[in-house]
Amino acid sequence: MNAESIRQRAELLSEKLTELRRKFHANPELPWQEKETSLFVEEYLRNLGLENIRRGFGGTECGVAADLRGAKPGPCVALRGDMDALPLEEENDLPYRSTRPGVMHACGHDAHTAILLGTAEILSSMKDELSGTVRFLFQPAEEAGYNSGAPRMIEEGALDGVDAVGGLHVWSLLPAGKLGCRVGPVMASADIWDLKIQGKGGHGAMPHKAVDPTVTAATVISTLQTVVSREMDPQDTVVLSVGKLEAGTAVNIIPDTARVAGNVRTTSRDVRDRMEGIMKRVADGICAAMRCTAELTYTPIYPVTVNDPEVTAVMRSAAADILGEENIEEVPVAMGSEDFSYYGEKVPSAYVFLGIADDAKGTGNQHHNPKFNVNDDVLPSGAALLAAFAVRMTGRSS
């Protein structure tokens, strides 16, 4: 089962993959609402002869998992594609633009779904040559933050018996046809925090009779910036941002409380584990010194996405055969986050970026932009890449 055969089969699916991607684009569904997409995917996989098909995760009818068993023994590799859209009004003037007001595929998950269906079709046509098992994970709710789909699928058995997992993201920061790849941290973690500072309200003319939480909040904010500059190893990538500050109702009233909120991103699992304790120490200390009390709520969202060296080497080898070695680029860590990271915490994983940018086609806009669009020319390459990766992974111990 060589790469040329896989590539040829993928090219034969080019028109179909474009139709599928545009169908999903025109009919976007928000996180945990991907019922229509899931029903379509389930039926498509059933027609391909996949087994152990399950639809519905997290107490919903969203998400699909299915197995393709090869004719020969071997390990089990999972391939993941996310399906959800964003709450965004599309501004593209396209025949397949979103038909649902305020909902848009602005991150490429329509492409991920189409690509993974293409991979399933390629591998099912070569089933007699395939070793092991390929598990397809069509995941809901990647964009849902702390309620995202990956943990729900894992909790409900999606990775049971899986030896490794692979995935890709279409990427407008890379030219079409290029592949971004790296070993180790590839995308940052993302956590959010909310700090309530309790003081004692009073008249603005008599601050000595009050306990001012606004001044305390300002001191906390400035001191938190020293956490990165003075406590973190300069070689670690850490971002601690304040995105929200609320206090007061009138110019002559010292308020009872102030609220500060923001997010933390890092590429180090160790740093991520330490940040809540560090922030609590700073907030408690400053608030105590200024006669206030602090209540920190720290909410982990997405872990660091970390690429396993061995599995990533297999993905890179597959990419070299499908796309050409000259089209593979070593990319820097992306400070965006992905719930694919949850899979990588359970089994060795590889996550790569498939370039889509082409100014002539209007596919260079940022992700989460109302004019974002996918370059359909790369869909066969994505499907072939995941198929070649799965073949290599499942055939290693056969």
C-alpha positions as CSV (number, residue, x, y, z in Angstrom):
1,M,0.0,0.0,0.0
2,N,2.3,2.8,-1.3
3,A,1.9,6.5,-1.0
4,E,1.4,6.9,-4.8
5,S,-1.7,4.7,-4.6
6,I,-3.1,6.6,-1.7
7,R,-2.4,9.9,-3.4
8,Q,-4.2,8.8,-6.6
9,R,-7.2,7.6,-4.7
10,A,-7.4,10.9,-2.9
11,E,-7.2,12.9,-6.1
12,L,-10.1,10.9,-7.5
13,L,-12.1,12.1,-4.5
14,S,-11.2,15.8,-5.1
15,E,-14.6,16.9,-6.4
16,K,-16.5,14.9,-3.8
17,L,-14.4,16.4,-0.9
18,T,-15.1,19.9,-2.2
19,E,-18.8,19.2,-2.3
20,L,-18.7,17.8,1.2
21,R,-16.8,20.7,2.6
22,R,-19.1,23.2,1.0
23,K,-22.1,21.3,2.3
24,F,-20.8,21.5,5.8
25,H,-19.8,25.1,5.4
26,A,-23.4,26.1,4.3
27,N,-24.9,24.3,7.2
28,P,-22.8,25.1,10.2
29,E,-23.7,24.0,13.7
30,L,-22.6,25.4,17.0
31,P,-20.8,23.3,19.7
32,W,-23.0,20.4,21.0
33,Q,-25.5,21.2,18.3
34,E,-23.9,19.2,15.5
35,K,-26.8,16.8,15.2
36,E,-27.3,17.1,11.4
37,T,-23.6,16.8,10.7
38,S,-23.3,13.8,13.0
39,L,-26.2,12.0,11.3
40,F,-24.7,12.6,7.9
41,V,-21.3,11.3,9.0
42,E,-22.8,8.2,10.6
43,E,-24.7,7.3,7.4
44,Y,-21.6,8.0,5.3
45,L,-19.4,5.7,7.4
46,R,-22.1,3.0,7.5
47,N,-22.2,3.0,3.7
48,L,-18.4,2.5,3.7
49,G,-18.7,-0.6,5.8
50,L,-17.2,0.7,9.0
51,E,-17.9,-1.1,12.3
52,N,-18.7,-0.2,15.9
53,I,-20.3,3.0,14.8
54,R,-21.5,5.1,17.7
55,R,-23.2,8.5,17.5
56,G,-23.8,10.7,20.5
57,F,-21.4,11.8,23.3
58,G,-21.8,14.0,26.3
59,G,-25.5,13.2,26.7
60,T,-26.2,14.6,23.2
61,E,-26.7,13.2,19.7
62,C,-23.5,14.8,18.5
63,G,-20.2,13.2,17.7
64,V,-19.4,9.9,15.9
65,A,-16.8,7.2,16.5
66,A,-16.3,4.2,14.1
67,D,-13.7,1.5,13.4
68,L,-12.2,0.3,10.2
69,R,-10.6,-3.1,10.8
70,G,-7.9,-4.3,8.4
71,A,-7.4,-7.8,7.1
72,K,-4.2,-8.3,9.1
73,P,-3.4,-7.8,12.8
74,G,-1.8,-4.7,14.1
75,P,-2.2,-1.8,16.5
76,C,-5.1,0.7,16.6
77,V,-4.6,4.3,15.6
78,A,-7.2,7.0,16.0
79,L,-7.7,9.9,13.6
80,R,-9.7,12.9,14.8
81,G,-11.6,15.7,13.0
82,D,-13.7,18.3,14.7
83,M,-17.1,19.4,13.4
84,D,-18.4,22.5,15.2
85,A,-18.7,26.1,13.9
86,L,-18.5,29.5,15.6
87,P,-21.1,32.1,16.6
88,L,-20.1,34.5,13.9
89,E,-21.9,36.2,11.0
90,E,-20.2,35.3,7.7
91,E,-19.2,38.1,5.4
92,N,-18.1,36.0,2.4
93,D,-20.2,36.4,-0.7
94,L,-20.1,32.8,-1.8
95,P,-22.7,30.4,-3.3
96,Y,-22.1,28.1,-0.3
97,R,-22.0,30.8,2.4
98,S,-23.6,30.0,5.7
99,T,-27.4,29.6,5.5
100,R,-27.7,30.1,9.3
101,P,-27.6,33.6,10.6
102,G,-24.9,34.2,13.2
103,V,-23.2,30.8,12.7
104,M,-20.2,30.2,10.5
105,H,-17.4,27.7,9.9
106,A,-14.6,30.2,10.5
107,C,-11.9,27.9,11.7
108,G,-11.9,25.1,9.1
109,H,-13.7,22.4,10.9
110,D,-15.9,21.9,7.8
111,A,-12.7,21.0,6.0
112,H,-11.6,18.7,8.9
113,T,-14.8,16.8,8.6
114,A,-14.6,16.4,4.9
115,I,-10.9,15.4,5.0
116,L,-11.6,12.7,7.6
117,L,-14.5,11.3,5.5
118,G,-12.1,11.2,2.6
119,T,-9.6,9.4,4.6
120,A,-12.2,6.8,5.6
121,E,-13.2,6.3,2.0
122,I,-9.5,5.9,0.9
123,L,-8.7,3.3,3.6
124,S,-12.0,1.4,3.3
125,S,-11.2,0.9,-0.4
126,M,-7.8,-0.6,0.6
127,K,-9.2,-2.6,3.6
128,D,-7.7,-5.9,2.4
129,E,-4.2,-4.4,2.5
130,L,-4.7,-2.7,5.8
131,S,-3.2,-3.9,9.1
132,G,-4.7,-3.3,12.5
133,T,-7.6,-0.9,13.2
134,V,-8.2,2.7,12.3
135,R,-10.7,4.5,14.6
136,F,-12.3,7.6,13.2
137,L,-13.3,10.3,15.8
138,F,-15.6,13.0,14.5
139,Q,-15.6,15.2,17.5
140,P,-18.2,17.8,18.5
141,A,-17.6,21.0,20.4
142,E,-13.9,21.7,20.0
143,E,-14.7,25.4,20.5
144,A,-16.7,24.9,23.7
145,G,-13.9,25.7,26.2
146,Y,-14.2,24.0,29.5
147,N,-17.1,22.0,28.1
148,S,-15.3,20.9,25.0
149,G,-15.8,17.6,23.2
150,A,-12.5,15.7,23.5
151,P,-12.8,15.0,27.3
152,R,-16.3,13.8,26.9
153,M,-15.4,11.4,24.1
154,I,-12.4,10.1,26.1
155,E,-14.5,9.6,29.2
156,E,-17.0,7.6,27.1
157,G,-14.4,5.2,25.7
158,A,-13.3,6.8,22.4
159,L,-9.6,6.0,23.1
160,D,-10.1,2.6,24.6
161,G,-7.6,0.2,22.9
162,V,-6.0,3.1,20.9
163,D,-2.2,3.1,20.6
164,A,-1.8,6.5,19.0
165,V,-3.8,9.4,17.6
166,G,-3.2,11.8,14.7
167,G,-4.9,14.9,13.5
168,L,-4.5,18.0,11.4
169,H,-5.7,21.6,11.3
170,V,-6.0,23.6,8.1
171,W,-3.9,26.7,8.6
172,S,-4.2,30.1,7.0
173,L,-0.7,31.1,8.3
174,L,0.9,28.7,5.8
175,P,0.8,28.8,2.0
176,A,-1.5,26.2,0.4
177,G,0.2,22.8,0.1
178,K,2.7,23.4,2.9
179,L,2.7,21.4,6.1
180,G,3.7,22.7,9.4
181,C,5.2,20.2,11.8
182,R,7.2,20.1,15.1
183,V,8.1,17.8,17.9
184,G,7.2,18.6,21.5
185,P,4.8,21.5,22.4
186,V,2.9,22.6,19.3
187,M,0.1,24.6,20.8
188,A,-0.2,26.4,24.1
189,S,-2.5,25.6,27.0
190,A,-5.4,28.0,27.7
191,D,-6.8,28.6,31.2
192,I,-9.0,31.4,32.5
193,W,-9.1,33.1,35.9
194,D,-11.4,35.4,37.8
195,L,-10.3,37.3,40.9
196,K,-12.8,39.0,43.2
197,I,-11.3,41.5,45.5
198,Q,-13.5,42.4,48.6
199,G,-13.0,45.7,50.2
200,K,-15.3,48.1,52.0
201,G,-17.3,50.7,50.2
202,G,-17.5,54.4,51.1
203,H,-17.5,58.0,50.0
204,G,-14.9,59.1,47.5
205,A,-14.1,62.1,49.8
206,M,-13.3,59.8,52.8
207,P,-11.1,57.0,51.6
208,H,-9.7,56.5,55.0
209,K,-13.1,55.3,56.2
210,A,-13.3,52.7,53.3
211,V,-11.1,49.9,52.1
212,D,-10.5,50.6,48.4
213,P,-10.5,47.4,46.2
214,T,-9.8,49.4,43.1
215,V,-6.3,50.5,44.2
216,T,-5.7,46.9,45.4
217,A,-6.8,45.6,42.0
218,A,-4.4,48.0,40.3
219,T,-1.5,46.7,42.5
220,V,-2.5,43.1,41.9
221,I,-2.5,43.7,38.1
222,S,0.9,45.3,38.0
223,T,2.4,42.7,40.3
224,L,1.0,39.8,38.3
225,Q,3.1,40.9,35.4
226,T,6.2,40.2,37.4
227,V,5.2,36.6,37.7
228,V,6.3,36.0,34.0
229,S,9.3,38.4,34.1
230,R,10.7,37.4,37.4
231,E,9.5,33.9,38.4
232,M,9.4,32.0,35.1
233,D,12.4,30.6,33.2
234,P,13.0,33.0,30.3
235,Q,13.1,30.0,28.0
236,D,9.6,29.0,28.9
237,T,6.8,30.6,26.9
238,V,4.1,32.1,29.2
239,V,1.5,34.7,28.7
240,L,-0.5,36.1,31.6
241,S,-3.1,38.6,30.3
242,V,-5.7,40.7,32.0
243,G,-8.7,41.1,29.8
244,K,-11.4,42.4,32.1
245,L,-11.5,44.9,35.0
246,E,-14.8,45.9,36.7
247,A,-15.3,48.2,39.7
248,G,-17.6,50.9,40.9
249,T,-20.9,52.5,39.8
250,A,-20.2,56.3,40.2
251,V,-17.2,58.6,40.3
252,N,-17.7,59.6,44.0
253,I,-18.2,56.1,45.4
254,I,-15.5,53.7,46.5
255,P,-16.9,50.3,45.7
256,D,-17.2,47.3,47.9
257,T,-15.6,45.0,45.3
258,A,-13.5,44.9,42.2
259,R,-13.2,42.0,39.7
260,V,-10.2,41.2,37.5
261,A,-10.2,38.4,35.0
262,G,-7.9,37.2,32.3
263,N,-6.2,34.1,30.8
264,V,-3.0,32.2,31.0
265,R,-1.3,30.5,28.1
266,T,1.9,28.5,28.2
267,T,3.7,25.7,26.3
268,S,5.0,24.1,29.5
269,R,3.0,21.5,31.4
270,D,5.0,22.2,34.5
271,V,4.4,26.0,34.4
272,R,0.7,25.4,33.8
273,D,0.5,23.2,36.9
274,R,2.2,26.0,39.0
275,M,0.3,29.1,37.8
276,E,-2.8,28.8,39.9
277,G,-0.8,28.6,43.1
278,I,1.5,31.4,42.2
279,M,-1.4,33.7,41.3
280,K,-3.2,32.9,44.5
281,R,-0.1,33.7,46.5
282,V,0.3,37.1,44.9
283,A,-3.4,38.0,45.1
284,D,-3.7,36.9,48.8
285,G,-0.5,38.6,49.8
286,I,-1.3,42.0,48.2
287,C,-5.0,41.9,49.3
288,A,-3.9,41.2,52.9
289,A,-1.4,44.0,52.8
290,M,-4.1,46.4,51.6
291,R,-6.8,45.2,54.0
292,C,-8.8,43.4,51.3
293,T,-9.6,39.7,50.8
294,A,-9.1,37.8,47.5
295,E,-11.1,35.0,46.0
296,L,-9.5,33.5,42.9
297,T,-11.3,31.2,40.6
298,Y,-8.9,29.4,38.2
299,T,-10.5,27.3,35.5
300,P,-8.3,25.0,33.4
301,I,-9.6,24.9,29.8
302,Y,-7.1,23.2,27.3
303,P,-3.9,21.5,28.2
304,V,-0.7,22.0,26.2
305,T,-0.8,20.1,22.9
306,V,2.4,18.1,22.8
307,N,3.6,16.1,19.8
308,D,5.2,12.7,20.6
309,P,8.6,12.4,18.8
310,E,8.0,8.9,17.5
311,V,4.5,9.4,16.3
312,T,5.4,12.8,14.8
313,A,8.3,11.2,12.9
314,V,5.7,8.8,11.3
315,M,3.4,11.7,10.4
316,R,6.4,13.6,8.9
317,S,7.4,10.6,6.9
318,A,3.9,10.3,5.5
319,A,3.9,14.0,4.7
320,A,7.1,13.7,2.8
321,D,5.7,11.0,0.6
322,I,2.3,12.7,0.1
323,L,3.3,16.4,-0.1
324,G,7.1,16.2,-0.8
325,E,9.9,16.9,1.7
326,E,10.3,20.4,0.2
327,N,6.8,21.3,1.4
328,I,7.4,20.5,5.1
329,E,8.2,23.3,7.4
330,E,9.3,23.4,11.0
331,V,6.8,25.8,12.6
332,P,7.0,27.7,15.9
333,V,4.7,26.9,18.8
334,A,1.2,28.4,18.2
335,M,-0.1,30.2,21.2
336,G,-3.7,29.3,20.2
337,S,-5.1,26.2,22.0
338,E,-6.7,23.0,21.0
339,D,-8.7,20.3,22.8
340,F,-6.8,17.7,20.7
341,S,-4.4,18.1,23.6
342,Y,-6.6,15.9,25.8
343,Y,-6.0,13.0,23.4
344,G,-2.2,13.6,23.6
345,E,-2.3,13.3,27.4
346,K,-3.7,9.8,27.1
347,V,-1.8,8.3,24.2
348,P,1.1,9.4,22.0
349,S,-0.1,11.9,19.4
350,A,0.9,14.0,16.4
351,Y,-0.9,17.2,15.3
352,V,0.1,19.1,12.2
353,F,-0.9,22.2,10.2
354,L,-2.0,22.0,6.6
355,G,-1.5,25.3,4.8
356,I,-4.4,26.8,2.9
357,A,-3.3,30.4,2.2
358,D,-3.7,31.6,-1.3
359,D,-4.4,35.3,-1.8
360,A,-5.8,34.7,-5.3
361,K,-8.4,32.4,-3.8
362,G,-9.1,34.6,-0.8
363,T,-8.0,31.9,1.7
364,G,-5.4,33.9,3.7
365,N,-7.7,35.5,6.2
366,Q,-7.2,34.7,9.9
367,H,-9.1,31.9,11.6
368,H,-12.2,33.2,13.5
369,N,-12.5,36.0,10.9
370,P,-15.9,36.6,9.2
371,K,-14.1,36.4,5.8
372,F,-12.2,33.1,6.6
373,N,-12.5,30.5,3.9
374,V,-10.7,27.2,3.1
375,N,-8.8,26.4,-0.1
376,D,-10.5,23.3,-1.4
377,D,-7.5,22.3,-3.4
378,V,-5.7,21.0,-0.3
379,L,-8.5,18.6,0.8
380,P,-7.2,15.6,-1.1
381,S,-3.7,16.2,0.3
382,G,-5.2,16.2,3.8
383,A,-7.1,13.0,3.3
384,A,-4.1,11.3,1.7
385,L,-1.8,12.4,4.5
386,L,-4.0,11.0,7.3
387,A,-4.5,7.8,5.3
388,A,-0.7,7.4,4.8
389,F,-0.1,8.1,8.5
390,A,-2.7,5.5,9.5
391,V,-1.2,2.9,7.2
392,R,2.3,3.4,8.6
393,M,1.1,3.4,12.2
394,T,-1.1,0.3,11.9
395,G,1.5,-1.6,9.9
396,R,4.4,-1.1,12.3
397,S,3.8,-4.2,14.4
398,S,2.0,-6.3,11.9
